[in-house]
Amino acid sequence: MDINYFSKTRILDGGMGQELLKRGLKPQGTLWSASALIEEKYHQLVTDTHLDFINAGADVIVTATFTARRIRLIENKCEEHFEHINTKAVELALKARDISKKNILVAGGLPNQYQTYNENLGDDLNLIEKNFYDQAKLLKSNIDFFYLDVMGSGKECEIALKTIKSFNLPVLIGVHIRKNGKLPSGENISDIVKKYKKENWLGIIAACVHPESYEIIAKELKSLNIPYGFKLNAFKNIPDDYAAREPSIWGKGGNPTKILGSREDITESKFYEFVKKFKDDGATILGGCCEIRPSHINKIAKLK
């Protein structure tokens, strides 16, 4: 694909996991969207949801693989599904693309491999590297590029980039930004670009962040001479200790909003206002994450 693809305004999809829940997915434990890949009865729901984001105006859809990472499957005692659900996620995304008959791209979503919204990589970095590699190997066929989803540190980006190098695919970097404008590791987003940028980078985005957090780093992003943007969420609050609380608090309920809440103020019109402001300031990669629905994406599609 064109390495300069994101130099023009492009629309990403919204939050697949939360959208599947809103459409009737009954998740198991902390499997979240991975439940829809394990249970065949939900496969059509995954395809239809991808298709709705495409028809809403998304130029790019991301495979529903955020919780298809090995550690999450081990936590829920179903590691045997690892290979099947990651290949199935690509298959369902490609099916939606083909049904749409639209010229959209499919990104292989490669999530953080240990704790969400956290810099903690555990005690075994070799295991993190193996898990990145194993998941990427299952996703690489027929996708257009990798999307590193919600990275918490430069070290995590470094490991992920090392593991996918042999697959010779472009990559879009997605790092999480907290309310202080920094990654969970305390690094600035400019640190990530300066230390780890490679020739195959398509751009960098703030991933699964509040609009207000993105606003803090907008000026910094503008100075980096690389396509940039965001996947904005509509969670109410992401506590800094979310990673430690995640399994015990929302596990049985199966929905992150149990502790993160949902912002009713981010309507389609309000989302459009945020996105238009950020686009006018230079962002070219425009999209949503958790709690952002096809109707939100449809509202911003006119900004292309």
HUTA-V943607 format. One line per field, one symbol per residue. ss: DSSP state (@ for helix, = for strand, . for the rest). psi: psi as a letter, one per 20 degrees, with the letter a starting at -180 (. if undefined). burial: # if it has 16 or more other ideal C-beta (glycine too) atoms within 10 Angstrom, else .. A space follows every 10 residues. Layout:
BEGIN
ss=???
psi=???
burial=???
END
This chain:
BEGIN
ss=....@@@..= ==...@@@@@ @@........ ...@@@@@.@ @@@@@@@@@@ @@@@@@...= ==.......@ @@@@@...@@ @@@@@@@@@@ @@@@@@@@@@ ....====== =......... ....@@@@@@ @@@@@@@@@. ....====== =..@@@@@@@ @@@@@@@..= =====..... ........@@ @@@@@@.... =========. @@@@@@@@@@ @@.....=== ==..=..... .@@@@@@@@@ ......@@@@ .=.....@@@ @@@@@@@@@@ ....====.. ...@@@@@@@ @@@.
psi=rpijgjirpq prabogghhh ghjjpnqpck hchhhihgoh iighggghgg hhhghijphp qpqmjhjjqg hhhghjllhi iggghghhgg ghghggghhh kqmrqppoon rqjepqkqip jainhhhggg hgghghhhhh pjrhrqoool qirhgggggg hghigiilqr pppoqppahj jrrhiiqqhh hgghhiprhj phaqqoplqq hhgghhjggg hhjilqprcr oprkqgpoqh kghhhghhgj ghhjphihhi rpoiimrggh ggggggghgh jipioparcp jorhhghhhi hii.
burial=....##..## ########## #...#.#.## #########. .##.###.## ########## ########## ###.##.#.. ##..##.### #######..# ...####### #########. #......##. ######.### ..######## ########## #.##..#.## ########.. #####.###. .##..##..# ########## #.######.. #..#..#### ######.#.. .##..#...# #..####.## ..#..#.#.# ##.##..##. ..######## ####.##### #...
END
